[in-house]
Amino acid sequence: MDEKNAIAEFVESLKLEENISPEDFYRAILSAYQDRTRQVYFIWRKLKELYPEVDADRVIGEGSWDFGVYQGEQVKKKYDGKEIGPVEALLGQTSKGGWLVFKQEITSLNDDKAVKVFHQCPHVLALEDLGLDAKQIKSFCRDMLGRCDYGICAPFDQVDIDFPTTVADGEGHGCAMTITKKK
């Protein structure tokens, strides 16, 4: 088979013209989240190896915060200058893909408080797959990756965010993203 036909055959095998099934969509989004976590983990590990004098935890935490602020600014644009309270902050960062792979559930949604529970965490699944223990996973999520979520809400003057529980805590509870109106 010549090169041109081999390429055409491969591209055809991807079935790009077909609709994606819900299960294939779920697996693709889950894989993307897990790959992002794995990439961050390997950068963190290499920082510790090559530059032991550098606080790799802080670098990843601060980078995650900055990523979150960027995402928060994107959410802010969706609302075109409207004041962002708990409802807008929560819904503005909720997507079909995230809903599916984090197995999310909204348990409260009002002007004073919005809560979304994540019953599964692709980050935890990826870190478990990489062999991290429970203490390492909790630290990686709470102290580093989780800073992203706090950063997302930083551009919103009227709200605070907290996670009283997370999957990474290992206590059998989901991540309870709790966004409240500032007093």
N, CA, C and O atoms as a DFTB+ gen file, in Angstrom:
732 C
 N C O
     1  1       0.851      -1.172       0.000
     2  2       0.000       0.000       0.000
     3  2       0.898       1.237       0.000
     4  3       1.888       1.295       0.729
     5  1       0.547       2.212      -0.813
     6  2       1.379       3.413      -0.857
     7  2       1.025       4.351       0.302
     8  3       0.011       4.184       0.980
     9  1       1.878       5.316       0.496
    10  2       1.753       6.220       1.637
    11  2       0.422       6.972       1.656
    12  3      -0.216       7.073       2.705
    13  1       0.006       7.491       0.525
    14  2      -1.226       8.270       0.432
    15  2      -2.441       7.412       0.829
    16  3      -3.313       7.869       1.568
    17  1      -2.489       6.174       0.335
    18  2      -3.599       5.277       0.673
    19  2      -3.557       4.877       2.148
    20  3      -4.603       4.735       2.782
    21  1      -2.366       4.697       2.688
    22  2      -2.241       4.336       4.102
    23  2      -2.792       5.457       4.992
    24  3      -3.475       5.206       5.985
    25  1      -2.481       6.683       4.611
    26  2      -2.991       7.826       5.368
    27  2      -4.510       7.896       5.258
    28  3      -5.203       8.068       6.261
    29  1      -5.021       7.764       4.045
    30  2      -6.473       7.829       3.824
    31  2      -7.194       6.719       4.586
    32  3      -8.265       6.944       5.149
    33  1      -6.614       5.532       4.603
    34  2      -7.226       4.402       5.304
    35  2      -7.262       4.659       6.814
    36  3      -8.250       4.365       7.487
    37  1      -6.168       5.211       7.322
    38  2      -6.136       5.507       8.741
    39  2      -7.176       6.565       9.115
    40  3      -7.925       6.394      10.077
    41  1      -7.217       7.651       8.355
    42  2      -8.167       8.728       8.644
    43  2      -9.597       8.202       8.558
    44  3     -10.438       8.570       9.378
    45  1      -9.881       7.359       7.592
    46  2     -11.212       6.759       7.467
    47  2     -11.538       5.888       8.680
    48  3     -12.687       5.845       9.120
    49  1     -10.539       5.198       9.221
    50  2     -10.767       4.328      10.382
    51  2     -11.159       5.120      11.627
    52  3     -11.729       4.555      12.561
    53  1     -10.864       6.416      11.653
    54  2     -11.246       7.258      12.777
    55  2     -12.743       7.560      12.797
    56  3     -13.281       7.990      13.817
    57  1     -13.405       7.336      11.680
    58  2     -14.859       7.546      11.556
    59  2     -15.250       8.953      12.004
    60  3     -16.167       9.139      12.803
    61  1     -14.531       9.935      11.469
    62  2     -14.741      11.317      11.864
    63  2     -16.112      11.854      11.488
    64  3     -16.585      12.811      12.101
    65  1     -16.749      11.266      10.509
    66  2     -18.070      11.723      10.065
    67  2     -19.195      11.174      10.933
    68  3     -20.322      11.665      10.862
    69  1     -18.907      10.168      11.747
    70  2     -19.940       9.560      12.587
    71  2     -20.106      10.344      13.887
    72  3     -19.155      10.932      14.403
    73  1     -21.318      10.339      14.396
    74  2     -21.563      10.941      15.705
    75  2     -20.858      10.100      16.767
    76  3     -20.774       8.877      16.665
    77  1     -20.362      10.783      17.774
    78  2     -19.686      10.078      18.862
    79  2     -20.742       9.566      19.852
    80  3     -21.707      10.268      20.153
    81  1     -20.558       8.381      20.336
    82  2     -21.504       7.821      21.307
    83  2     -21.276       8.484      22.666
    84  3     -20.186       8.990      22.931
    85  1     -22.293       8.484      23.527
    86  2     -22.099       9.054      24.864
    87  2     -20.944       8.384      25.623
    88  3     -20.200       9.060      26.334
    89  1     -20.792       7.083      25.478
    90  2     -19.711       6.375      26.171
    91  2     -18.341       6.787      25.627
    92  3     -17.401       6.976      26.398
    93  1     -18.224       6.926      24.305
    94  2     -16.959       7.372      23.717
    95  2     -16.642       8.806      24.135
    96  3     -15.486       9.136      24.401
    97  1     -17.667       9.658      24.193
    98  2     -17.491      11.042      24.645
    99  2     -16.979      11.055      26.086
   100  3     -16.021      11.758      26.408
   101  1     -17.628      10.272      26.942
   102  2     -17.228      10.173      28.353
   103  2     -15.767       9.735      28.470
   104  3     -14.984      10.350      29.194
   105  1     -15.406       8.672      27.754
   106  2     -14.029       8.161      27.841
   107  2     -13.013       9.184      27.329
   108  3     -11.925       9.304      27.892
   109  1     -13.351       9.911      26.283
   110  2     -12.432      10.913      25.730
   111  2     -12.210      12.054      26.721
   112  3     -11.075      12.484      26.928
   113  1     -13.283      12.545      27.331
   114  2     -13.152      13.641      28.289
   115  2     -12.420      13.167      29.545
   116  3     -11.550      13.872      30.057
   117  1     -12.765      11.983      30.043
   118  2     -12.085      11.426      31.216
   119  2     -10.589      11.296      30.944
   120  3      -9.764      11.664      31.779
   121  1     -10.254      10.779      29.787
   122  2      -8.849      10.603      29.418
   123  2      -8.125      11.948      29.342
   124  3      -6.976      12.061      29.769
   125  1      -8.790      12.958      28.802
   126  2      -8.164      14.281      28.697
   127  2      -7.874      14.862      30.080
   128  3      -6.787      15.391      30.312
   129  1      -8.836      14.766      30.999
   130  2      -8.604      15.251      32.366
   131  2      -7.462      14.479      33.021
   132  3      -6.586      15.073      33.650
   133  1      -7.473      13.156      32.873
   134  2      -6.424      12.349      33.500
   135  2      -5.061      12.657      32.896
   136  3      -4.064      12.713      33.617
   137  1      -5.006      12.857      31.584
   138  2      -3.724      13.189      30.953
   139  2      -3.190      14.529      31.441
   140  3      -1.983      14.682      31.628
   141  1      -4.085      15.512      31.651
   142  2      -3.641      16.803      32.180
   143  2      -3.033      16.606      33.563
   144  3      -2.001      17.200      33.876
   145  1      -3.658      15.786      34.385
   146  2      -3.143      15.511      35.725
   147  2      -1.795      14.802      35.650
   148  3      -0.860      15.151      36.370
   149  1      -1.704      13.817      34.781
   150  2      -0.430      13.087      34.643
   151  2       0.686      14.028      34.189
   152  3       1.809      13.948      34.689
   153  1       0.380      14.912      33.249
   154  2       1.392      15.846      32.772
   155  2       1.877      16.737      33.911
   156  3       3.082      16.926      34.083
   157  1       0.953      17.279      34.682
   158  2       1.329      18.127      35.814
   159  2       2.155      17.322      36.819
   160  3       3.147      17.824      37.348
   161  1       1.753      16.084      37.083
   162  2       2.495      15.246      38.020
   163  2       3.946      15.049      37.555
   164  3       4.877      15.172      38.352
   165  1       4.133      14.743      36.267
   166  2       5.493      14.498      35.778
   167  2       6.324      15.777      35.764
   168  3       7.536      15.720      35.978
   169  1       5.710      16.913      35.521
   170  2       6.435      18.191      35.629
   171  2       6.847      18.416      37.075
   172  3       7.987      18.795      37.344
   173  1       5.929      18.187      38.007
   174  2       6.212      18.345      39.444
   175  2       7.366      17.438      39.858
   176  3       8.297      17.872      40.535
   177  1       7.293      16.178      39.444
   178  2       8.332      15.208      39.809
   179  2       9.690      15.605      39.227
   180  3      10.711      15.487      39.906
   181  1       9.710      16.074      37.975
   182  2      10.966      16.479      37.336
   183  2      11.529      17.740      37.997
   184  3      12.745      17.872      38.140
   185  1      10.657      18.664      38.401
   186  2      11.128      19.840      39.133
   187  2      11.847      19.416      40.411
   188  3      12.923      19.928      40.720
   189  1      11.258      18.491      41.145
   190  2      11.857      18.014      42.394
   191  2      13.197      17.325      42.126
   192  3      14.135      17.454      42.913
   193  1      13.281      16.603      41.026
   194  2      14.513      15.878      40.684
   195  2      15.624      16.827      40.235
   196  3      16.749      16.737      40.726
   197  1      15.317      17.732      39.309
   198  2      16.337      18.594      38.718
   199  2      16.665      19.817      39.569
   200  3      17.792      20.311      39.547
   201  1      15.686      20.299      40.313
   202  2      15.860      21.521      41.090
   203  2      15.351      21.315      42.518
   204  3      14.339      21.902      42.904
   205  1      16.043      20.489      43.301
   206  2      15.554      20.184      44.651
   207  2      15.434      21.416      45.548
   208  3      14.694      21.395      46.532
   209  1      16.150      22.479      45.219
   210  2      16.073      23.705      46.026
   211  2      14.780      24.483      45.758
   212  3      14.421      25.377      46.525
   213  1      14.089      24.145      44.675
   214  2      12.839      24.824      44.314
   215  2      11.666      24.136      45.012
   216  3      11.630      22.910      45.120
   217  1      10.725      24.923      45.477
   218  2       9.516      24.392      46.103
   219  2       8.539      23.995      44.994
   220  3       7.704      24.794      44.570
   221  1       8.657      22.747      44.534
   222  2       7.844      22.262      43.417
   223  2       6.356      22.299      43.747
   224  3       5.535      22.563      42.868
   225  1       5.999      22.036      45.003
   226  2       4.589      22.104      45.405
   227  2       4.048      23.514      45.178
   228  3       2.941      23.695      44.670
   229  1       4.841      24.500      45.561
   230  2       4.407      25.893      45.394
   231  2       4.300      26.251      43.917
   232  3       3.344      26.914      43.513
   233  1       5.262      25.826      43.105
   234  2       5.232      26.124      41.675
   235  2       3.944      25.579      41.054
   236  3       3.257      26.293      40.323
   237  1       3.618      24.327      41.343
   238  2       2.415      23.725      40.783
   239  2       1.168      24.399      41.342
   240  3       0.217      24.654      40.603
   241  1       1.165      24.687      42.632
   242  2       0.025      25.372      43.238
   243  2      -0.209      26.750      42.646
   244  3      -1.344      27.116      42.338
   245  1       0.870      27.516      42.485
   246  2       0.746      28.857      41.920
   247  2       0.348      28.804      40.442
   248  3      -0.455      29.615      39.982
   249  1       0.912      27.846      39.705
   250  2       0.518      27.680      38.300
   251  2      -0.943      27.287      38.178
   252  3      -1.647      27.763      37.286
   253  1      -1.401      26.419      39.072
   254  2      -2.813      26.008      39.077
   255  2      -3.706      27.204      39.394
   256  3      -4.759      27.376      38.779
   257  1      -3.289      28.029      40.351
   258  2      -4.039      29.244      40.682
   259  2      -4.168      30.134      39.442
   260  3      -5.261      30.587      39.105
   261  1      -3.042      30.378      38.773
   262  2      -3.058      31.238      37.585
   263  2      -3.964      30.673      36.491
   264  3      -4.686      31.419      35.830
   265  1      -3.922      29.371      36.307
   266  2      -4.802      28.712      35.340
   267  2      -6.259      28.946      35.732
   268  3      -7.097      29.230      34.875
   269  1      -6.560      28.828      37.016
   270  2      -7.913      29.070      37.496
   271  2      -8.362      30.499      37.257
   272  3      -9.490      30.727      36.820
   273  1      -7.495      31.468      37.537
   274  2      -7.842      32.873      37.303
   275  2      -8.155      33.080      35.819
   276  3      -9.114      33.770      35.473
   277  1      -7.354      32.489      34.960
   278  2      -7.625      32.573      33.517
   279  2      -9.023      32.015      33.213
   280  3      -9.798      32.638      32.488
   281  1      -9.336      30.850      33.763
   282  2     -10.654      30.255      33.533
   283  2     -11.760      31.145      34.090
   284  3     -12.801      31.308      33.454
   285  1     -11.546      31.719      35.266
   286  2     -12.533      32.624      35.856
   287  2     -12.799      33.831      34.979
   288  3     -13.938      34.280      34.852
   289  1     -11.742      34.353      34.375
   290  2     -11.912      35.488      33.454
   291  2     -12.756      35.074      32.240
   292  3     -13.534      35.875      31.722
   293  1     -12.602      33.834      31.791
   294  2     -13.424      33.345      30.673
   295  2     -14.895      33.237      31.095
   296  3     -15.795      33.573      30.324
   297  1     -15.127      32.771      32.309
   298  2     -16.495      32.694      32.834
   299  2     -17.083      34.100      32.910
   300  3     -18.234      34.324      32.535
   301  1     -16.287      35.036      33.396
   302  2     -16.739      36.430      33.536
   303  2     -17.205      36.989      32.186
   304  3     -18.201      37.708      32.121
   305  1     -16.491      36.660      31.123
   306  2     -16.863      37.127      29.782
   307  2     -18.237      36.604      29.368
   308  3     -18.979      37.294      28.668
   309  1     -18.579      35.388      29.797
   310  2     -19.884      34.809      29.457
   311  2     -21.030      35.679      29.963
   312  3     -22.098      35.729      29.353
   313  1     -20.802      36.363      31.081
   314  2     -21.858      37.140      31.720
   315  2     -21.810      38.616      31.346
   316  3     -22.610      39.405      31.848
   317  1     -20.888      38.996      30.478
   318  2     -20.845      40.320      29.864
   319  2     -21.074      41.466      30.859
   320  3     -21.946      42.309      30.651
   321  1     -20.297      41.489      31.924
   322  2     -20.358      42.582      32.875
   323  2     -21.383      42.427      33.982
   324  3     -21.391      43.222      34.921
   325  1     -22.242      41.434      33.899
   326  2     -23.241      41.204      34.946
   327  2     -22.522      40.790      36.233
   328  3     -21.490      40.119      36.193
   329  1     -23.082      41.201      37.373
   330  2     -22.517      40.788      38.656
   331  2     -22.604      39.274      38.784
   332  3     -23.632      38.670      38.476
   333  1     -21.529      38.679      39.236
   334  2     -21.469      37.224      39.356
   335  2     -21.615      36.832      40.821
   336  3     -20.761      37.130      41.655
   337  1     -22.722      36.154      41.106
   338  2     -22.975      35.630      42.435
   339  2     -22.747      34.131      42.440
   340  3     -22.204      33.587      41.478
   341  1     -23.150      33.458      43.498
   342  2     -22.948      32.010      43.594
   343  2     -23.542      31.213      42.423
   344  3     -22.907      30.284      41.924
   345  1     -24.745      31.568      41.988
   346  2     -25.389      30.830      40.894
   347  2     -24.565      30.929      39.619
   348  3     -24.265      29.917      38.987
   349  1     -24.198      32.156      39.243
   350  2     -23.436      32.356      38.009
   351  2     -22.043      31.740      38.099
   352  3     -21.553      31.165      37.128
   353  1     -21.402      31.860      39.270
   354  2     -20.056      31.305      39.451
   355  2     -20.073      29.786      39.287
   356  3     -19.167      29.213      38.682
   357  1     -21.098      29.142      39.825
   358  2     -21.173      27.677      39.732
   359  2     -21.566      27.230      38.320
   360  3     -20.909      26.372      37.730
   361  1     -22.636      27.815      37.788
   362  2     -23.096      27.391      36.462
   363  2     -22.118      27.788      35.355
   364  3     -22.006      27.098      34.342
   365  1     -21.425      28.882      35.550
   366  2     -20.473      29.349      34.542
   367  2     -19.284      28.431      34.350
   368  3     -18.602      28.496      33.327
   369  1     -19.036      27.584      35.320
   370  2     -17.924      26.639      35.208
   371  2     -18.420      25.188      35.202
   372  3     -17.695      24.273      35.591
   373  1     -19.643      24.996      34.761
   374  2     -20.212      23.652      34.673
   375  2     -20.452      23.330      33.209
   376  3     -21.098      24.095      32.493
   377  1     -19.925      22.189      32.767
   378  2     -20.057      21.777      31.364
   379  2     -20.555      20.338      31.288
   380  3     -20.538      19.602      32.274
   381  1     -20.989      19.967      30.117
   382  2     -21.460      18.594      29.896
   383  2     -20.340      17.586      30.196
   384  3     -20.558      16.597      30.896
   385  1     -19.153      17.846      29.662
   386  2     -18.031      16.934      29.886
   387  2     -17.669      16.818      31.348
   388  3     -17.483      15.713      31.858
   389  1     -17.565      17.960      32.036
   390  2     -17.250      17.947      33.457
   391  2     -18.326      17.252      34.269
   392  3     -18.031      16.497      35.195
   393  1     -19.585      17.515      33.912
   394  2     -20.718      16.898      34.608
   395  2     -20.609      15.376      34.553
   396  3     -20.841      14.686      35.546
   397  1     -20.257      14.876      33.390
   398  2     -20.191      13.428      33.202
   399  2     -19.006      12.799      33.914
   400  3     -19.180      11.838      34.664
   401  1     -17.801      13.320      33.694
   402  2     -16.616      12.633      34.215
   403  2     -16.378      12.864      35.702
   404  3     -15.732      12.047      36.359
   405  1     -16.895      13.969      36.241
   406  2     -16.785      14.187      37.677
   407  2     -18.025      13.661      38.407
   408  3     -18.108      13.723      39.634
   409  1     -18.985      13.144      37.635
   410  2     -20.250      12.641      38.203
   411  2     -20.830      13.681      39.167
   412  3     -21.026      13.427      40.356
   413  1     -21.095      14.866      38.599
   414  2     -21.511      16.006      39.390
   415  2     -23.005      15.993      39.719
   416  3     -23.823      15.395      39.020
   417  1     -23.314      16.674      40.801
   418  2     -24.690      16.839      41.254
   419  2     -24.784      18.219      41.906
   420  3     -23.992      18.542      42.791
   421  1     -25.733      19.019      41.481
   422  2     -25.960      20.321      42.111
   423  2     -26.959      20.098      43.242
   424  3     -28.072      19.621      43.022
   425  1     -26.539      20.454      44.458
   426  2     -27.402      20.220      45.627
   427  2     -27.976      21.504      46.206
   428  3     -28.886      21.454      47.034
   429  1     -27.459      22.646      45.786
   430  2     -27.972      23.938      46.235
   431  2     -27.669      24.962      45.156
   432  3     -26.581      24.967      44.579
   433  1     -28.641      25.835      44.886
   434  2     -28.442      26.836      43.830
   435  2     -29.343      28.039      44.110
   436  3     -30.479      28.105      43.640
   437  1     -28.812      28.988      44.885
   438  2     -29.577      30.201      45.166
   439  2     -28.623      31.387      45.291
   440  3     -27.409      31.227      45.164
   441  1     -29.168      32.562      45.538
   442  2     -28.356      33.775      45.548
   443  2     -27.340      33.846      46.689
   444  3     -26.397      34.635      46.635
   445  1     -27.532      33.026      47.713
   446  2     -26.606      33.037      48.850
   447  2     -25.582      31.906      48.808
   448  3     -24.471      32.046      49.319
   449  1     -25.964      30.785      48.194
   450  2     -25.091      29.608      48.235
   451  2     -25.393      28.678      47.062
   452  3     -26.550      28.409      46.738
   453  1     -24.327      28.199      46.442
   454  2     -24.441      27.200      45.382
   455  2     -23.451      26.079      45.688
   456  3     -22.282      26.337      45.975
   457  1     -23.926      24.834      45.624
   458  2     -23.077      23.681      45.942
   459  2     -23.174      22.663      44.822
   460  3     -24.261      22.292      44.380
   461  1     -22.028      22.231      44.383
   462  2     -21.938      21.168      43.378
   463  2     -21.029      20.095      43.959
   464  3     -19.896      20.373      44.352
   465  1     -21.539      18.861      44.009
   466  2     -20.764      17.743      44.545
   467  2     -20.209      16.925      43.382
   468  3     -20.934      16.555      42.459
   469  1     -18.920      16.656      43.448
   470  2     -18.233      15.829      42.458
   471  2     -18.094      14.449      43.099
   472  3     -17.341      14.286      44.059
   473  1     -18.797      13.479      42.588
   474  2     -18.761      12.141      43.186
   475  2     -17.596      11.296      42.670
   476  3     -17.319      10.223      43.206
   477  1     -16.924      11.774      41.646
   478  2     -15.753      11.093      41.083
   479  2     -14.741      12.169      40.716
   480  3     -15.119      13.290      40.377
   481  1     -13.469      11.837      40.782
   482  2     -12.438      12.803      40.412
   483  2     -11.416      12.160      39.479
   484  3     -10.668      11.276      39.895
   485  1     -11.379      12.601      38.211
   486  2     -10.385      12.083      37.270
   487  2      -8.952      12.314      37.738
   488  3      -8.054      11.533      37.422
   489  1      -8.742      13.397      38.495
   490  2      -7.394      13.669      39.008
   491  2      -6.975      12.583      39.993
   492  3      -5.858      12.070      39.926
   493  1      -7.875      12.238      40.903
   494  2      -7.585      11.178      41.873
   495  2      -7.364       9.848      41.150
   496  3      -6.436       9.108      41.478
   497  1      -8.211       9.546      40.173
   498  2      -8.051       8.297      39.419
   499  2      -6.686       8.230      38.744
   500  3      -6.035       7.186      38.755
   501  1      -6.253       9.348      38.155
   502  2      -4.947       9.382      37.478
   503  2      -3.806       9.218      38.481
   504  3      -2.846       8.493      38.217
   505  1      -3.906       9.880      39.617
   506  2      -2.844       9.803      40.623
   507  2      -2.771       8.412      41.243
   508  3      -1.683       7.914      41.534
   509  1      -3.922       7.788      41.445
   510  2      -3.926       6.399      41.919
   511  2      -3.235       5.501      40.904
   512  3      -2.437       4.637      41.266
   513  1      -3.549       5.713      39.624
   514  2      -2.948       4.934      38.545
   515  2      -1.426       5.105      38.502
   516  3      -0.699       4.187      38.122
   517  1      -0.961       6.278      38.894
   518  2       0.483       6.542      38.922
   519  2       1.153       5.984      40.181
   520  3       2.376       6.031      40.307
   521  1       0.355       5.457      41.104
   522  2       0.915       4.805      42.288
   523  2       1.074       5.685      43.513
   524  3       1.737       5.282      44.469
   525  1       0.486       6.878      43.517
   526  2       0.593       7.723      44.697
   527  2      -0.252       7.142      45.829
   528  3      -1.288       6.524      45.585
   529  1       0.196       7.344      47.061
   530  2      -0.584       6.866      48.205
   531  2      -1.618       7.923      48.597
   532  3      -1.621       9.029      48.056
   533  1      -2.488       7.574      49.536
   534  2      -3.605       8.441      49.921
   535  2      -3.137       9.818      50.400
   536  3      -3.738      10.834      50.051
   537  1      -2.068       9.851      51.199
   538  2      -1.558      11.128      51.713
   539  2      -1.025      11.999      50.571
   540  3      -1.271      13.204      50.542
   541  1      -0.303      11.394      49.640
   542  2       0.227      12.141      48.498
   543  2      -0.904      12.678      47.615
   544  3      -0.844      13.811      47.138
   545  1      -1.921      11.864      47.407
   546  2      -3.049      12.286      46.570
   547  2      -3.767      13.465      47.218
   548  3      -4.098      14.442      46.546
   549  1      -4.004      13.374      48.510
   550  2      -4.682      14.470      49.217
   551  2      -3.874      15.755      49.086
   552  3      -4.435      16.813      48.804
   553  1      -2.571      15.672      49.288
   554  2      -1.715      16.848      49.179
   555  2      -1.706      17.387      47.750
   556  3      -1.825      18.594      47.537
   557  1      -1.564      16.494      46.774
   558  2      -1.502      16.934      45.378
   559  2      -2.790      17.648      44.990
   560  3      -2.758      18.661      44.291
   561  1      -3.915      17.122      45.440
   562  2      -5.201      17.744      45.098
   563  2      -5.464      19.000      45.913
   564  3      -5.744      20.055      45.343
   565  1      -5.382      18.911      47.203
   566  2      -5.728      20.044      48.065
   567  2      -4.726      21.202      47.943
   568  3      -5.128      22.364      47.886
   569  1      -3.427      20.888      47.904
   570  2      -2.398      21.923      47.952
   571  2      -1.936      22.411      46.582
   572  3      -1.358      23.493      46.470
   573  1      -2.185      21.626      45.551
   574  2      -1.681      22.014      44.232
   575  2      -2.798      22.134      43.202
   576  3      -3.186      23.249      42.854
   577  1      -3.323      21.024      42.708
   578  2      -4.334      21.071      41.646
   579  2      -5.579      21.840      42.060
   580  3      -6.141      22.586      41.259
   581  1      -6.011      21.666      43.291
   582  2      -7.229      22.313      43.771
   583  2      -7.150      23.827      43.821
   584  3      -8.181      24.497      43.878
   585  1      -5.956      24.374      43.802
   586  2      -5.794      25.841      43.788
   587  2      -6.455      26.444      42.556
   588  3      -6.843      27.612      42.564
   589  1      -6.582      25.653      41.506
   590  2      -7.245      26.114      40.287
   591  2      -8.675      26.565      40.586
   592  3      -9.101      27.625      40.129
   593  1      -9.405      25.771      41.344
   594  2     -10.801      26.091      41.644
   595  2     -10.928      27.400      42.422
   596  3     -11.841      28.188      42.176
   597  1     -10.024      27.624      43.347
   598  2     -10.041      28.877      44.097
   599  2      -9.705      30.047      43.172
   600  3     -10.277      31.130      43.291
   601  1      -8.775      29.815      42.257
   602  2      -8.425      30.845      41.277
   603  2      -9.583      31.205      40.365
   604  3      -9.736      32.363      39.978
   605  1     -10.398      30.219      40.020
   606  2     -11.548      30.484      39.139
   607  2     -12.454      31.541      39.753
   608  3     -12.965      32.407      39.043
   609  1     -12.654      31.479      41.046
   610  2     -13.563      32.423      41.701
   611  2     -12.897      33.745      42.087
   612  3     -13.585      34.675      42.507
   613  1     -11.587      33.844      41.953
   614  2     -10.886      35.073      42.338
   615  2     -11.379      36.316      41.586
   616  3     -11.461      37.383      42.194
   617  1     -11.708      36.225      40.304
   618  2     -12.188      37.420      39.598
   619  2     -13.601      37.872      39.991
   620  3     -14.049      38.932      39.554
   621  1     -14.291      37.097      40.794
   622  2     -15.668      37.413      41.159
   623  2     -15.685      38.067      42.545
   624  3     -15.484      37.385      43.550
   625  1     -15.918      39.356      42.606
   626  2     -15.851      40.128      43.852
   627  2     -16.889      39.730      44.888
   628  3     -16.695      39.976      46.078
   629  1     -17.976      39.126      44.463
   630  2     -19.108      38.900      45.357
   631  2     -19.175      37.496      45.961
   632  3     -20.116      37.197      46.696
   633  1     -18.189      36.617      45.666
   634  2     -18.290      35.238      46.135
   635  2     -17.006      34.743      46.803
   636  3     -15.910      35.249      46.563
   637  1     -17.194      33.740      47.642
   638  2     -16.106      32.957      48.224
   639  2     -16.335      31.507      47.811
   640  3     -17.465      31.107      47.528
   641  1     -15.266      30.727      47.777
   642  2     -15.373      29.312      47.433
   643  2     -14.637      28.486      48.484
   644  3     -13.615      28.904      49.027
   645  1     -15.181      27.314      48.751
   646  2     -14.514      26.396      49.665
   647  2     -14.894      24.972      49.283
   648  3     -15.896      24.738      48.608
   649  1     -14.083      24.038      49.725
   650  2     -14.329      22.611      49.551
   651  2     -14.251      21.956      50.920
   652  3     -13.175      21.521      51.330
   653  1     -15.381      21.877      51.645
   654  2     -15.338      21.247      52.961
   655  2     -14.928      19.773      52.893
   656  3     -14.335      19.245      53.833
   657  1     -15.245      19.122      51.786
   658  2     -14.819      17.732      51.583
   659  2     -14.338      17.571      50.147
   660  3     -14.758      18.295      49.244
   661  1     -13.437      16.592      49.959
   662  2     -13.012      16.231      48.601
   663  2     -12.868      14.716      48.498
   664  3     -12.702      14.020      49.500
   665  1     -12.933      14.231      47.278
   666  2     -12.679      12.815      47.018
   667  2     -11.278      12.466      47.520
   668  3     -11.064      11.393      48.084
   669  1     -10.330      13.375      47.313
   670  2      -8.931      13.144      47.687
   671  2      -8.719      13.009      49.191
   672  3      -7.698      12.474      49.623
   673  1      -9.666      13.485      49.992
   674  2      -9.526      13.350      51.442
   675  2      -9.574      11.892      51.872
   676  3      -9.098      11.538      52.951
   677  1     -10.155      11.042      51.015
   678  2     -10.205       9.614      51.315
   679  2     -11.202       9.236      52.402
   680  3     -11.076       8.179      53.020
   681  1     -12.180      10.085      52.635
   682  2     -13.164       9.833      53.691
   683  2     -14.512       9.376      53.142
   684  3     -15.491       9.281      53.882
   685  1     -14.558       9.095      51.842
   686  2     -15.791       8.603      51.237
   687  2     -16.781       9.674      50.829
   688  3     -17.926       9.365      50.499
   689  1     -16.357      10.933      50.845
   690  2     -17.225      12.035      50.445
   691  2     -16.766      12.586      49.104
   692  3     -15.597      12.466      48.740
   693  1     -17.683      13.183      48.381
   694  2     -17.326      13.847      47.137
   695  2     -16.696      15.206      47.402
   696  3     -16.627      15.669      48.541
   697  1     -16.240      15.828      46.330
   698  2     -15.747      17.192      46.406
   699  2     -16.967      18.108      46.463
   700  3     -17.724      18.189      45.495
   701  1     -17.161      18.785      47.566
   702  2     -18.318      19.661      47.732
   703  2     -17.924      21.102      47.438
   704  3     -17.608      21.864      48.351
   705  1     -17.944      21.476      46.152
   706  2     -17.647      22.852      45.760
   707  2     -18.759      23.732      46.321
   708  3     -19.917      23.627      45.917
   709  1     -18.394      24.590      47.246
   710  2     -19.375      25.423      47.933
   711  2     -19.036      26.894      47.676
   712  3     -18.014      27.403      48.136
   713  1     -19.914      27.558      46.935
   714  2     -19.697      28.955      46.573
   715  2     -20.747      29.781      47.310
   716  3     -21.948      29.562      47.151
   717  1     -20.279      30.733      48.119
   718  2     -21.186      31.546      48.923
   719  2     -21.032      33.028      48.595
   720  3     -19.977      33.486      48.157
   721  1     -22.117      33.756      48.823
   722  2     -22.086      35.206      48.634
   723  2     -21.289      35.802      49.784
   724  3     -21.482      35.434      50.943
   725  1     -20.386      36.730      49.454
   726  2     -19.610      37.407      50.496
   727  2     -20.536      38.246      51.361
   728  3     -21.472      38.874      50.866
   729  1     -20.268      38.247      52.637
   730  2     -21.080      39.020      53.605
   731  2     -20.612      40.438      53.652
   732  3     -21.163      41.245      54.400
